[in-house]
């Protein structure tokens, strides 16, 4: 079985399942140290709102791209879960296909050719299983929390340096204790917030928040 999985024709599927195993190990280690991959992915891919309601025939338009993301359940199910589902669908489909061909016809497709039907099968698998998981996974209480409620809260700059005209990523905790990642820019000219600085959010403009220095040390953003 090991020789079959590691055969050159099955390398893409073996790699996909290996990545899946690595993710499982990292999640387990992360659970022990309190920093799982889900939180890491939340830092890499901050919370974002996709414009899913805009109609347009141009497949290259942002709205079309957003509809594709919505179709594969991005925004409905955690990104890490969708990645896992894709890896499982791609890896298992490819190995089953190659095993069937080998047992029935005595040959396997080249890896590049076998990857095509495996990929075609994996994408709708992400949609179907993602939809099922969306119904059974616990819903985040904060999903209905409006970004307007972030005003007046303290956030911590987590990535980069925030200056006028150059926003940096920050993290804040809402009333439910859930963390949110947002882009923050100083409200006052001349202010610069370094990584680790705690700031007070005073207003919002689109997806960007403006902040001032947090003078109240009893207030914390984490």
LODO-657571 format. One record per residue: z negated, y negated, x negated of N, C-alpha, C in turn; residue in three letters. Coordinates in pm, whole numbers, plus 50000, padded with zeros to 5 digits. Layout:
<nodes>
+-------+--------+-------+-------+---------+--------+-------+--------+-------+---------+
!   nup ! nnorth ! neast !  caup ! canorth ! caeast !   cup ! cnorth ! ceast ! residuo !
+-------+--------+-------+-------+---------+--------+-------+--------+-------+---------+
!     Z !      Y !     X !     Z !       Y !      X !     Z !      Y !     X !     ALA !
...
+-------+--------+-------+-------+---------+--------+-------+--------+-------+---------+
</nodes>
This chain:
<nodes>
+-------+--------+-------+-------+---------+--------+-------+--------+-------+---------+
!   nup ! nnorth ! neast !  caup ! canorth ! caeast !   cup ! cnorth ! ceast ! residuo !
+-------+--------+-------+-------+---------+--------+-------+--------+-------+---------+
! 50000 !  50121 ! 49917 ! 50000 !   50000 !  50000 ! 50000 !  49874 ! 49913 !     UNK !
! 49919 !  49878 ! 49805 ! 49911 !   49762 !  49716 ! 50047 !  49737 ! 49651 !     UNK !
! 50114 !  49846 ! 49613 ! 50246 !   49831 !  49551 ! 50346 !  49771 ! 49649 !     UNK !
! 50334 !  49808 ! 49777 ! 50423 !   49753 !  49879 ! 50399 !  49604 ! 49896 !     UNK !
! 50272 !  49564 ! 49904 ! 50239 !   49422 !  49927 ! 50282 !  49336 ! 49809 !     UNK !
! 50268 !  49390 ! 49688 ! 50300 !   49311 !  49568 ! 50444 !  49329 ! 49521 !     UNK !
! 50525 !  49399 ! 49599 ! 50667 !   49413 !  49564 ! 50734 !  49276 ! 49562 !     UNK !
! 50833 !  49256 ! 49475 ! 50899 !   49125 !  49466 ! 50950 !  49073 ! 49600 !     UNK !
! 50996 !  49166 ! 49686 ! 51047 !   49124 !  49817 ! 50938 !  49069 ! 49908 !     UNK !
! 50813 !  49100 ! 49875 ! 50701 !   49059 !  49962 ! 50613 !  48950 ! 49901 !     UNK !
! 50657 !  48893 ! 49790 ! 50575 !   48793 !  49720 ! 50536 !  48676 ! 49811 !     UNK !
! 50627 !  48616 ! 49890 ! 50585 !   48503 !  49976 ! 50474 !  48540 ! 50072 !     UNK !
! 50479 !  48661 ! 50125 ! 50378 !   48704 !  50223 ! 50246 !  48738 ! 50154 !     UNK !
! 50256 !  48795 ! 50034 ! 50136 !   48822 !  49957 ! 50066 !  48693 ! 49917 !     UNK !
! 50146 !  48593 ! 49880 ! 50090 !   48462 !  49843 ! 50021 !  48399 ! 49963 !     UNK !
! 50085 !  48406 ! 50081 ! 50026 !   48348 !  50202 ! 49892 !  48411 ! 50233 !     UNK !
! 49885 !  48544 ! 50225 ! 49759 !   48613 !  50255 ! 49656 !  48588 ! 50145 !     UNK !
! 49701 !  48569 ! 50021 ! 49608 !   48537 !  49912 ! 49546 !  48400 ! 49934 !     UNK !
! 49628 !  48303 ! 49977 ! 49576 !   48170 !  50008 ! 49474 !  48179 ! 50121 !     UNK !
! 49504 !  48264 ! 50220 ! 49412 !   48284 !  50331 ! 49278 !  48337 ! 50280 !     UNK !
! 49283 !  48431 ! 50187 ! 49160 !   48487 !  50130 ! 49083 !  48381 ! 50053 !     UNK !
! 49155 !  48298 ! 49978 ! 49090 !   48191 !  49902 ! 49022 !  48093 ! 49996 !     UNK !
! 49090 !  48058 ! 50106 ! 49030 !   47967 !  50205 ! 48902 !  48027 ! 50261 !     UNK !
! 48905 !  48157 ! 50291 ! 48786 !   48224 !  50346 ! 48670 !  48219 ! 50246 !     UNK !
! 48702 !  48242 ! 50118 ! 48598 !   48238 !  50015 ! 48541 !  48097 ! 50001 !     UNK !
! 48630 !  47997 ! 49998 ! 48585 !   47859 !  49983 ! 48503 !  47814 ! 50104 !     UNK !
! 48541 !  47860 ! 50224 ! 48464 !   47827 !  50343 ! 48325 !  47888 ! 50334 !     UNK !
! 48319 !  48013 ! 50284 ! 48189 !   48078 !  50271 ! 48100 !  48008 ! 50170 !     UNK !
! 48159 !  47972 ! 50056 ! 48082 !   47899 !  49954 ! 48043 !  47762 ! 50008 !     UNK !
! 48138 !  47696 ! 50076 ! 48110 !   47564 !  50132 ! 47999 !  47567 ! 50234 !     UNK !
! 47991 !  47675 ! 50312 ! 47885 !   47687 !  50411 ! 47748 !  47694 ! 50344 !     UNK !
! 47745 !  47753 ! 50225 ! 47618 !   47764 !  50152 ! 47574 !  47631 ! 50093 !     UNK !
! 47671 !  47549 ! 50051 ! 47636 !   47422 !  49987 ! 47649 !  47304 ! 50082 !     UNK !
! 47692 !  47332 ! 50206 ! 47700 !   47226 !  50307 ! 47822 !  47138 ! 50297 !     UNK !
! 47929 !  47188 ! 50239 ! 48052 !   47109 !  50228 ! 48172 !  47200 ! 50243 !     UNK !
! 48197 !  47245 ! 50365 ! 48307 !   47337 !  50390 ! 48442 !  47269 ! 50382 !     UNK !
! 48547 !  47351 ! 50384 ! 48683 !   47299 !  50375 ! 48716 !  47208 ! 50492 !     UNK !
! 48657 !  47234 ! 50608 ! 48686 !   47151 !  50725 ! 48651 !  47005 ! 50698 !     UNK !
! 48536 !  46983 ! 50633 ! 48496 !   46846 !  50602 ! 48584 !  46787 ! 50493 !     UNK !
! 48623 !  46873 ! 50396 ! 48711 !   46825 !  50289 ! 48845 !  46782 ! 50346 !     UNK !
! 48900 !  46863 ! 50437 ! 49027 !   46828 !  50499 ! 49011 !  46703 ! 50584 !     UNK !
! 48894 !  46685 ! 50643 ! 48869 !   46564 !  50720 ! 48873 !  46441 ! 50633 !     UNK !
! 48834 !  46459 ! 50504 ! 48838 !   46348 !  50409 ! 48980 !  46320 ! 50362 !     UNK !
! 49056 !  46431 ! 50338 ! 49193 !   46415 !  50291 ! 49282 !  46361 ! 50401 !     UNK !
! 49262 !  46412 ! 50524 ! 49340 !   46369 !  50639 ! 49248 !  46301 ! 50737 !     UNK !
! 49218 !  46171 ! 50719 ! 49127 !   46100 !  50807 ! 49174 !  46106 ! 50951 !     UNK !
! 49076 !  46084 ! 51043 ! 49110 !   46084 !  51185 ! 49221 !  45985 ! 51210 !     UNK !
! 49324 !  46028 ! 51280 ! 49437 !   45940 !  51309 ! 49482 !  45963 ! 51451 !     UNK !
! 49534 !  45857 ! 51511 ! 49588 !   45868 !  51644 ! 49740 !  45871 ! 51634 !     UNK !
! 49801 !  45977 ! 51690 ! 49946 !   45988 !  51689 ! 50001 !  45929 ! 51817 !     UNK !
! 50111 !  45858 ! 51805 ! 50175 !   45799 !  51922 ! 50254 !  45908 ! 51992 !     UNK !
! 50187 !  45981 ! 52082 ! 50248 !   46097 !  52144 ! 50317 !  46064 ! 52274 !     UNK !
! 50306 !  45941 ! 52320 ! 50361 !   45909 !  52450 ! 50492 !  45834 ! 52444 !     UNK !
! 50544 !  45809 ! 52326 ! 50668 !   45731 !  52314 ! 50787 !  45824 ! 52325 !     UNK !
! 50881 !  45788 ! 52410 ! 51002 !   45869 !  52427 ! 51111 !  45818 ! 52335 !     UNK !
! 51198 !  45906 ! 52289 ! 51309 !   45864 !  52203 ! 51391 !  45982 ! 52161 !     UNK !
! 51523 !  45970 ! 52167 ! 51609 !   46083 !  52133 ! 51626 !  46104 ! 51984 !     UNK !
! 51594 !  46005 ! 51903 ! 51617 !   46015 !  51759 ! 51516 !  46110 ! 51697 !     UNK !
! 51561 !  46224 ! 51646 ! 51469 !   46324 !  51593 ! 51404 !  46276 ! 51464 !     UNK !
! 51459 !  46171 ! 51400 ! 51401 !   46121 !  51277 ! 51300 !  46011 ! 51303 !     UNK !
! 51279 !  45972 ! 51427 ! 51189 !   45863 !  51458 ! 51045 !  45910 ! 51449 !     UNK !
! 50949 !  45815 ! 51424 ! 50809 !   45853 !  51418 ! 50762 !  45921 ! 51545 !     UNK !
! 50812 !  45877 ! 51662 ! 50767 !   45936 !  51787 ! 50810 !  46082 ! 51796 !     UNK !
! 50930 !  46113 ! 51746 ! 50976 !   46252 !  51746 ! 50888 !  46336 ! 51654 !     UNK !
! 50855 !  46282 ! 51539 ! 50766 !   46353 !  51447 ! 50630 !  46376 ! 51510 !     UNK !
! 50580 !  46276 ! 51582 ! 50452 !   46290 !  51649 ! 50456 !  46397 ! 51756 !     UNK !
! 50570 !  46406 ! 51826 ! 50583 !   46509 !  51929 ! 50584 !  46649 ! 51866 !     UNK !
! 50645 !  46660 ! 51748 ! 50644 !   46789 !  51677 ! 50501 !  46826 ! 51640 !     UNK !
! 50425 !  46730 ! 51588 ! 50286 !   46756 !  51552 ! 50206 !  46797 ! 51675 !     UNK !
! 50230 !  46728 ! 51785 ! 50161 !   46762 !  51909 ! 50198 !  46902 ! 51955 !     UNK !
! 50325 !  46939 ! 51940 ! 50372 !   47070 !  51985 ! 50302 !  47183 ! 51912 !     UNK !
! 50271 !  47163 ! 51783 ! 50201 !   47268 !  51708 ! 50050 !  47246 ! 51709 !     UNK !
! 50003 !  47165 ! 51804 ! 49859 !   47148 !  51833 ! 49784 !  47064 ! 51731 !     UNK !
! 49853 !  46988 ! 51647 ! 49784 !   46897 !  51556 ! 49713 !  46791 ! 51639 !     UNK !
! 49585 !  46771 ! 51612 ! 49505 !   46678 !  51690 ! 49428 !  46746 ! 51801 !     UNK !
! 49468 !  46868 ! 51836 ! 49397 !   46944 !  51938 ! 49306 !  47049 ! 51876 !     UNK !
! 49348 !  47101 ! 51762 ! 49275 !   47203 !  51689 ! 49261 !  47156 ! 51544 !     UNK !
! 49147 !  47182 ! 51479 ! 49130 !   47140 !  51339 ! 49245 !  47187 ! 51250 !     UNK !
! 49288 !  47099 ! 51160 ! 49400 !   47129 !  51070 ! 49379 !  47260 ! 50995 !     UNK !
! 49258 !  47282 ! 50945 ! 49232 !   47403 !  50867 ! 49255 !  47528 ! 50949 !     UNK !
! 49225 !  47522 ! 51079 ! 49246 !   47637 !  51169 ! 49395 !  47663 ! 51185 !     UNK !
! 49473 !  47555 ! 51202 ! 49618 !   47571 !  51217 ! 49680 !  47628 ! 51090 !     UNK !
! 49630 !  47587 ! 50975 ! 49680 !   47641 !  50848 ! 49652 !  47790 ! 50839 !     UNK !
! 49531 !  47830 ! 50879 ! 49495 !   47971 !  50876 ! 49584 !  48052 ! 50970 !     UNK !
! 49605 !  48001 ! 51091 ! 49691 !   48070 !  51187 ! 49833 !  48085 ! 51131 !     UNK !
! 49884 !  47979 ! 51069 ! 50019 !   47985 !  51012 ! 50027 !  48089 ! 50901 !     UNK !
! 49929 !  48090 ! 50812 ! 49930 !   48185 !  50701 ! 49924 !  48328 ! 50752 !     UNK !
! 49841 !  48352 ! 50853 ! 49831 !   48487 !  50911 ! 49964 !  48526 ! 50975 !     UNK !
! 50019 !  48436 ! 51058 ! 50144 !   48466 !  51126 ! 50258 !  48491 ! 51030 !     UNK !
! 50270 !  48406 ! 50928 ! 50378 !   48420 !  50830 ! 50361 !  48547 ! 50747 !     UNK !
! 50241 !  48568 ! 50695 ! 50217 !   48683 !  50607 ! 50230 !  48816 ! 50679 !     UNK !
! 50166 !  48828 ! 50794 ! 50169 !   48955 !  50867 ! 50309 !  48985 ! 50921 !     UNK !
! 50375 !  48883 ! 50978 ! 50511 !   48904 !  51030 ! 50605 !  48951 ! 50920 !     UNK !
! 50598 !  48888 ! 50804 ! 50685 !   48926 !  50694 ! 50661 !  49068 ! 50647 !     UNK !
! 50534 !  49106 ! 50633 ! 50503 !   49242 !  50586 ! 50543 !  49347 ! 50689 !     UNK !
! 50519 !  49318 ! 50817 ! 50558 !   49413 !  50922 ! 50709 !  49432 ! 50925 !     UNK !
! 50782 !  49321 ! 50912 ! 50928 !   49328 !  50910 ! 50977 !  49413 ! 50793 !     UNK !
! 50924 !  49387 ! 50675 ! 50967 !   49461 !  50556 ! 50929 !  49609 ! 50565 !     UNK !
! 50812 !  49636 ! 50620 ! 50768 !   49775 !  50636 ! 50859 !  49848 ! 50733 !     UNK !
! 50897 !  49782 ! 50841 ! 50987 !   49843 !  50939 ! 51123 !  49874 ! 50876 !     UNK !
! 51178 !  49779 ! 50803 ! 51308 !   49800 !  50739 ! 51302 !  49912 ! 50636 !     UNK !
! 51193 !  49915 ! 50561 ! 51179 !   50018 !  50457 ! 51167 !  50157 ! 50519 !     UNK !
! 51087 !  50166 ! 50626 ! 51066 !   50297 !  50690 ! 51189 !  50343 ! 50768 !     UNK !
! 51263 !  50248 ! 50825 ! 51376 !   50283 !  50911 ! 51507 !  50296 ! 50835 !     UNK !
! 51532 !  50201 ! 50745 ! 51662 !   50198 !  50676 ! 51652 !  50224 ! 50526 !     UNK !
! 51530 !  50228 ! 50475 ! 51512 !   50260 !  50334 ! 51531 !  50143 ! 50239 !     UNK !
! 51529 !  50021 ! 50289 ! 51542 !   49904 !  50201 ! 51461 !  49788 ! 50259 !     UNK !
! 51438 !  49688 ! 50174 ! 51371 !   49566 !  50217 ! 51462 !  49447 ! 50189 !     UNK !
! 51449 !  49343 ! 50270 ! 51527 !   49222 !  50249 ! 51475 !  49147 ! 50127 !     UNK !
! 51561 !  49071 ! 50060 ! 51512 !   48981 !  49955 ! 51409 !  48884 ! 50013 !     UNK !
! 51317 !  48841 ! 49930 ! 51208 !   48756 !  49977 ! 51258 !  48632 ! 50049 !     UNK !
! 51364 !  48569 ! 49996 ! 51415 !   48447 !  50058 ! 51468 !  48471 ! 50198 !     UNK !
! 51535 !  48585 ! 50220 ! 51589 !   48616 !  50352 ! 51479 !  48659 ! 50448 !     UNK !
! 51386 !  48739 ! 50400 ! 51277 !   48787 !  50486 ! 51186 !  48672 ! 50530 !     UNK !
! 51180 !  48567 ! 50449 ! 51093 !   48454 !  50482 ! 51144 !  48376 ! 50604 !     UNK !
! 51274 !  48382 ! 50629 ! 51331 !   48304 !  50739 ! 51280 !  48352 ! 50875 !     UNK !
! 51295 !  48481 ! 50910 ! 51240 !   48524 !  51039 ! 51088 !  48515 ! 51045 !     UNK !
! 51022 !  48535 ! 50930 ! 50876 !   48524 !  50928 ! 50833 !  48381 ! 50960 !     UNK !
! 50905 !  48284 ! 50905 ! 50875 !   48143 !  50931 ! 50904 !  48108 ! 51076 !     UNK !
! 51017 !  48159 ! 51127 ! 51054 !   48132 !  51267 ! 50948 !  48188 ! 51361 !     UNK !
! 50892 !  48303 ! 51328 ! 50789 !   48364 !  51412 ! 50655 !  48295 ! 51396 !     UNK !
! 50627 !  48244 ! 51276 ! 50495 !   48185 !  51249 ! 50474 !  48053 ! 51323 !     UNK !
! 50580 !  47973 ! 51336 ! 50565 !   47841 !  51399 ! 50524 !  47850 ! 51545 !     UNK !
! 50594 !  47928 ! 51629 ! 50545 !   47941 !  51767 ! 50410 !  48011 ! 51776 !     UNK !
! 50380 !  48096 ! 51676 ! 50248 !   48160 !  51673 ! 50139 !  48055 ! 51660 !     UNK !
! 50166 !  47953 ! 51576 ! 50070 !   47844 !  51560 ! 50049 !  47773 ! 51694 !     UNK !
! 50156 !  47750 ! 51767 ! 50144 !   47682 !  51896 ! 50066 !  47766 ! 51997 !     UNK !
! 50103 !  47895 ! 52009 ! 50040 !   47981 !  52109 ! 49892 !  48005 ! 52078 !     UNK !
! 49864 !  48049 ! 51954 ! 49725 !   48075 !  51918 ! 49645 !  47946 ! 51909 !     UNK !
! 49712 !  47838 ! 51866 ! 49643 !   47708 !  51863 ! 49601 !  47666 ! 52001 !     UNK !
! 49689 !  47688 ! 52101 ! 49654 !   47656 !  52238 ! 49540 !  47740 ! 52289 !     UNK !
! 49541 !  47869 ! 52254 ! 49432 !   47958 !  52296 ! 49300 !  47916 ! 52232 !     UNK !
! 49306 !  47883 ! 52103 ! 49184 !   47840 !  52034 ! 49134 !  47707 ! 52088 !     UNK !
! 49226 !  47621 ! 52128 ! 49187 !   47492 !  52184 ! 49104 !  47510 ! 52311 !     UNK !
! 49131 !  47619 ! 52385 ! 49057 !   47643 !  52509 ! 48921 !  47708 ! 52484 !     UNK !
! 48910 !  47786 ! 52376 ! 48786 !   47861 !  52354 ! 48694 !  47796 ! 52252 !     UNK !
! 48749 !  47715 ! 52161 ! 48663 !   47650 !  52062 ! 48576 !  47546 ! 52129 !     UNK !
! 48451 !  47531 ! 52081 ! 48363 !   47427 !  52138 ! 48427 !  47291 ! 52124 !     UNK !
! 48425 !  47215 ! 52231 ! 48482 !   47081 !  52229 ! 48386 !  46985 ! 52162 !     UNK !
! 48441 !  46898 ! 52079 ! 48362 !   46795 !  52010 ! 48319 !  46689 ! 52109 !     UNK !
! 48186 !  46673 ! 52120 ! 48134 !   46575 !  52215 ! 48187 !  46436 ! 52189 !     UNK !
! 48223 !  46409 ! 52064 ! 48262 !   46273 !  52029 ! 48410 !  46247 ! 52052 !     UNK !
! 48483 !  46347 ! 52103 ! 48626 !   46328 !  52120 ! 48657 !  46216 ! 52218 !     UNK !
! 48561 !  46187 ! 52309 ! 48584 !   46083 !  52409 ! 48524 !  45949 ! 52365 !     UNK !
! 48464 !  45946 ! 52246 ! 48402 !   45823 !  52198 ! 48511 !  45724 ! 52158 !     UNK !
! 48503 !  45604 ! 52211 ! 48602 !   45502 !  52180 ! 48573 !  45441 ! 52043 !     UNK !
! 48679 !  45409 ! 51973 ! 48663 !   45346 !  51842 ! 48594 !  45211 ! 51855 !     UNK !
! 48598 !  45151 ! 51975 ! 48531 !   45024 !  51996 ! 48381 !  45035 ! 51970 !     UNK !
! 48326 !  45155 ! 51991 ! 48182 !   45173 !  51973 ! 48142 !  45174 ! 51826 !     UNK !
! 48242 !  45177 ! 51735 ! 48210 !   45175 !  51593 ! 48167 !  45036 ! 51547 !     UNK !
! 48207 !  44934 ! 51622 ! 48170 !   44798 !  51585 ! 48019 !  44783 ! 51590 !     UNK !
! 47962 !  44727 ! 51484 ! 47818 !   44712 !  51475 ! 47751 !  44826 ! 51401 !     UNK !
! 47829 !  44926 ! 51364 ! 47773 !   45038 !  51289 ! 47798 !  45020 ! 51139 !     UNK !
! 47719 !  45090 ! 51062 ! 47730 !   45083 !  50916 ! 47816 !  45199 ! 50868 !     UNK !
! 47908 !  45169 ! 50779 ! 47996 !   45270 !  50721 ! 47980 !  45269 ! 50569 !     UNK !
! 48018 !  45377 ! 50507 ! 48013 !   45390 !  50362 ! 48154 !  45406 ! 50306 !     UNK !
! 48189 !  45326 ! 50206 ! 48320 !   45339 !  50142 ! 48321 !  45470 ! 50064 !     UNK !
! 48415 !  45557 ! 50097 ! 48418 !   45690 !  50036 ! 48532 !  45711 ! 49938 !     UNK !
! 48637 !  45629 ! 49949 ! 48753 !   45651 !  49863 ! 48823 !  45520 ! 49834 !     UNK !
! 48829 !  45483 ! 49707 ! 48898 !   45361 !  49668 ! 48809 !  45238 ! 49671 !     UNK !
! 48871 !  45124 ! 49649 ! 48801 !   44995 !  49651 ! 48862 !  44909 ! 49762 !     UNK !
! 48777 !  44854 ! 49845 ! 48821 !   44774 !  49959 ! 48817 !  44626 ! 49924 !     UNK !
! 48932 !  44560 ! 49936 ! 48940 !   44417 !  49913 ! 49033 !  44356 ! 50016 !     UNK !
! 49037 !  44223 ! 50024 ! 49120 !   44157 !  50124 ! 49267 !  44197 ! 50104 !     UNK !
! 49326 !  44252 ! 50209 ! 49464 !   44296 !  50202 ! 49482 !  44437 ! 50149 !     UNK !
! 49373 !  44501 ! 50109 ! 49380 !   44637 !  50055 ! 49264 !  44719 ! 50111 !     UNK !
! 49292 !  44792 ! 50218 ! 49187 !   44870 !  50284 ! 49154 !  44996 ! 50205 !     UNK !
! 49032 !  45044 ! 50221 ! 48989 !   45168 !  50158 ! 48929 !  45259 ! 50265 !     UNK !
! 48921 !  45386 ! 50234 ! 48866 !   45480 !  50332 ! 48714 !  45472 ! 50336 !     UNK !
! 48661 !  45476 ! 50457 ! 48517 !   45475 !  50476 ! 48475 !  45580 ! 50576 !     UNK !
! 48347 !  45611 ! 50577 ! 48293 !   45712 !  50667 ! 48175 !  45654 ! 50743 !     UNK !
! 48169 !  45685 ! 50873 ! 48055 !   45642 !  50953 ! 48010 !  45755 ! 51043 !     UNK !
! 47889 !  45744 ! 51094 ! 47834 !   45843 !  51184 ! 47816 !  45781 ! 51322 !     UNK !
! 47867 !  45849 ! 51426 ! 47855 !   45794 !  51561 ! 47722 !  45835 ! 51623 !     UNK !
! 47704 !  45800 ! 51750 ! 47577 !   45825 !  51817 ! 47549 !  45973 ! 51837 !     UNK !
! 47652 !  46058 ! 51823 ! 47633 !   46202 !  51837 ! 47607 !  46269 ! 51702 !     UNK !
! 47609 !  46190 ! 51594 ! 47589 !   46245 !  51461 ! 47715 !  46298 ! 51397 !     UNK !
! 47831 !  46273 ! 51462 ! 47959 !   46319 !  51408 ! 48018 !  46214 ! 51314 !     UNK !
! 48073 !  46260 ! 51201 ! 48132 !   46167 !  51105 ! 48276 !  46135 ! 51141 !     UNK !
! 48315 !  46011 ! 51117 ! 48452 !   45966 !  51138 ! 48500 !  45896 ! 51011 !     UNK !
! 48625 !  45917 ! 50976 ! 48684 !   45853 !  50859 ! 48780 !  45744 ! 50907 !     UNK !
! 48761 !  45623 ! 50856 ! 48840 !   45508 !  50900 ! 48882 !  45426 ! 50778 !     UNK !
! 48977 !  45335 ! 50800 ! 49020 !   45244 !  50695 ! 48949 !  45111 ! 50712 !     UNK !
! 48893 !  45060 ! 50603 ! 48807 !   44942 !  50608 ! 48856 !  44835 ! 50511 !     UNK !
! 48854 !  44711 ! 50559 ! 48892 !   44596 !  50477 ! 48785 !  44488 ! 50496 !     UNK !
! 48752 !  44412 ! 50390 ! 48653 !   44305 !  50405 ! 48697 !  44201 ! 50507 !     UNK !
! 48603 !  44149 ! 50583 ! 48634 !   44045 !  50680 ! 48637 !  43908 ! 50613 !     UNK !
! 48562 !  43894 ! 50505 ! 48553 !   43766 !  50435 ! 48639 !  43766 ! 50308 !     UNK !
! 48709 !  43656 ! 50286 ! 48786 !   43642 !  50163 ! 48693 !  43649 ! 50042 !     UNK !
! 48736 !  43719 ! 49940 ! 48657 !   43727 !  49818 ! 48564 !  43846 ! 49811 !     UNK !
! 48534 !  43908 ! 49926 ! 48447 !   44025 !  49924 ! 48523 !  44146 ! 49870 !     UNK !
! 48454 !  44226 ! 49792 ! 48510 !   44351 !  49739 ! 48405 !  44460 ! 49757 !     UNK !
! 48444 !  44570 ! 49819 ! 48352 !   44681 !  49842 ! 48395 !  44800 ! 49756 !     UNK !
! 48308 !  44839 ! 49664 ! 48337 !   44954 !  49578 ! 48300 !  45084 ! 49648 !     UNK !
! 48347 !  45194 ! 49593 ! 48313 !   45324 !  49648 ! 48162 !  45343 ! 49648 !     UNK !
! 48108 !  45386 ! 49761 ! 47964 !   45403 !  49776 ! 47896 !  45285 ! 49843 !     UNK !
! 47967 !  45173 ! 49856 ! 47909 !   45055 !  49922 ! 47891 !  45080 ! 50071 !     UNK !
! 47781 !  45027 ! 50126 ! 47757 !   45037 !  50269 ! 47789 !  44902 ! 50332 !     UNK !
! 47870 !  44906 ! 50438 ! 47918 !   44783 !  50500 ! 47896 !  44789 ! 50650 !     UNK !
! 47891 !  44671 ! 50711 ! 47871 !   44659 !  50855 ! 48004 !  44626 ! 50922 !     UNK !
! 48048 !  44709 ! 51014 ! 48175 !   44687 !  51083 ! 48159 !  44576 ! 51186 !     UNK !
! 48248 !  44476 ! 51180 ! 48235 !   44361 !  51269 ! 48352 !  44345 ! 51365 !     UNK !
! 48467 !  44400 ! 51333 ! 48580 !   44391 !  51425 ! 48685 !  44496 ! 51391 !     UNK !
! 48779 !  44513 ! 51484 ! 48885 !   44612 !  51467 ! 49020 !  44549 ! 51497 !     UNK !
! 49120 !  44588 ! 51420 ! 49257 !   44543 !  51444 ! 49348 !  44666 ! 51431 !     UNK !
! 49387 !  44723 ! 51543 ! 49464 !   44847 !  51541 ! 49379 !  44961 ! 51491 !     UNK !
! 49426 !  45028 ! 51387 ! 49349 !   45139 !  51330 ! 49264 !  45095 ! 51211 !     UNK !
! 49269 !  44967 ! 51180 ! 49193 !   44915 !  51066 ! 49067 !  44844 ! 51114 !     UNK !
! 48957 !  44861 ! 51039 ! 48831 !   44795 !  51071 ! 48797 !  44694 ! 50961 !     UNK !
! 48733 !  44587 ! 51003 ! 48690 !   44482 !  50910 ! 48538 !  44481 ! 50903 !     UNK !
! 48487 !  44456 ! 50783 ! 48344 !   44470 !  50763 ! 48289 !  44361 ! 50672 !     UNK !
! 48159 !  44345 ! 50680 ! 48087 !   44255 !  50591 ! 47982 !  44338 ! 50518 !     UNK !
! 47924 !  44278 ! 50416 ! 47821 !   44349 !  50339 ! 47702 !  44379 ! 50429 !     UNK !
! 47647 !  44497 ! 50415 ! 47530 !   44537 !  50494 ! 47403 !  44487 ! 50426 !     UNK !
! 47345 !  44382 ! 50484 ! 47224 !   44325 !  50426 ! 47098 !  44395 ! 50475 !     UNK !
! 47110 !  44474 ! 50582 ! 46995 !   44544 !  50638 ! 46987 !  44683 ! 50577 !     UNK !
! 46903 !  44701 ! 50478 ! 46896 !   44827 !  50406 ! 46835 !  44939 ! 50489 !     UNK !
! 46778 !  44905 ! 50604 ! 46723 !   45010 !  50691 ! 46832 !  45079 ! 50771 !     UNK !
! 46951 !  45018 ! 50774 ! 47063 !   45078 !  50846 ! 47148 !  45157 ! 50748 !     UNK !
! 47189 !  45275 ! 50789 ! 47268 !   45362 !  50702 ! 47389 !  45415 ! 50777 !     UNK !
! 47499 !  45435 ! 50703 ! 47621 !   45484 !  50765 ! 47639 !  45634 ! 50754 !     UNK !
! 47548 !  45704 ! 50688 ! 47562 !   45849 !  50672 ! 47436 !  45919 ! 50716 !     UNK !
+-------+--------+-------+-------+---------+--------+-------+--------+-------+---------+
</nodes>
